């Protein structure tokens, strides 16, 4: 099997490439990346050591894709992954650049798939869900987190005590970033149907793990751990400055396990669009994350409360994984606490990497 991974030098793309090469050494893995993101260069030695050929190119340029050799599958990880993309700040670029990266680029990848009859695994995002509906979730305040009120979830379509499933509202606004990902999903499924090639869409929650280029707007759990290691001040933004907002987290390697199954069973008669996240057992609030970091690093007093609000923020997001578990037998392998403490240990052992990331 020949696999092309776009965005291969990024955190997720590189982890998928390494997993596939290690788990299936008979596979040929070729990566494509424009190397524009700071930190991408740190992935290159590991990719080369594991026999992944990395080509310099950009999915926004059709000619770059036309120059690639044919592949059996494309795993599309190339995107601007920030919910603040297109709004300015955090180096997120313009709205035009966002659409070029996340939608025009996806359309170019789909043309490659059409020409070569290659299957596609599209890495999408939980950010396709409605911001208004997310902010209207029936949550109640507990000691260390916000939690869904089990007495009120039944009246909300796509919601249960397990979290959000694939039928939850995608009514705009979903953010410019979410809109490009949702449009990309629809386009990919239509291309697959029209031109008869398999498409899998994985709506991922927060991905976290060792070696991630943690930033406040993408990779917040890694960012939090790295900040504690180097003693950088942090703030709880929004929701009263309590830090009780909740996200679930999943490792790149766990996602890679699912992708490997999908590559080997293109015709499995199951839903093509799936939520893939940590789930309730792998969820943490920022307050809980702080407590774990304070205990591990023996460092307190770094976090202060702020009333500042962030665009498109939400009080609670936890993935309902029941569809992917039912149809693929897939579940995350680690709890949120296990994943976070593993990240703390890795950061302590790779302080120079973390300090370089946090200086940027």
C-alpha positions, 0 to 999 in steps of 0.5 A: 500500500502506498500512502500520501500524508499531507501536512506530514511534518506537522505534529499529527501528520508526523505521528500518523506517518511514524505509526503506519511505518512501524505498525505496517512496515510493508507500507510506503509512506510519502509525506508532503509539507510546505514547512511553513509552520514553526517547529515542523523542521523538528519532525524531519529526522524521525521521518527520515529515520523511519523511511518516510520520504518527505517532499516539499510542496503545498496543497494550495498549488495544484501543480505540486500535487500533480507532480506527486507519484500515485498513491492508494490512499491520502491522509489529509492532515494539512490545515491551519488548525486554529479556531482563531484562524482568519481573525488576526492575532496568534499568527493566524493569518487572513481569512483568505489564507484560511480558505486557501489552506483549509478548503481550496487545498482540500479541493486540490487533494480531492482532484488528486484522489479523483485522478488516481482513484486514491482513497481519502482519510480527511482529518476534520474537527469537532469545531464544525459544531454550532457555537451557539448550540455549544454555548447553550449546553445544559451545564452545571457547576461542580467543584472542579469543572462544568458538567452536563446536567443529566436531567436536561440533556435529553431535550437537546438533539445530538447530546447525551451524558456521554457528550456530543454525537455526530448529529449535534447541530452544525448551524452557523456560526461555527467559526471561519475555521469550522466552516472550512472544515465542514465544507471540506467534509461535504465536498470530500463525501460528494467527490467520493460518491461521484467518482467512486473512491472511499472517503473517511471523515474523522472529526477529532477532538483536542489532540495532545501528546509528547512533542506537540508544538503547544500553543494557547489556540491549538494544543492547549494541554501541551501549552499548559504543561510547557508553561508550568515547566518553564514557569510562564504565567497563565490565565483562565480566560472567560467563564468567570475566570474559574478554569472550569471549562472542559475539553476531552483529549486524545493522542495522535497514536490512538487516532492513528490506530483508527486510521490504520483500520480505515485504510485496510477496510475501505468498503466496510458498510459503516458511517463515513463521518465519525466523532473521534475524541477522548470521551468523558473518561479522557476529559479535563477542565483547565482547573483540573489540568492546573492541579495535576501540573502543580503536583507534578512540577511542584510549582504553584501560583502561575495561574490567575483569573481573567474576565477576558473572553475569547472568540468562539470559546465554549464551556464544554466539549466532550466527544460521544465516541459510541458510533466509532466504538460500535462500528470499529471497536475503537476506544482511546487507550488512555484517560485524560490524566494518564495522557497529561502526566505522560506529557509532563514526564516527556516535557521534563525529559526534553526541557531544551525542546520545550524552552525553544517552543515557548520562546517563539 
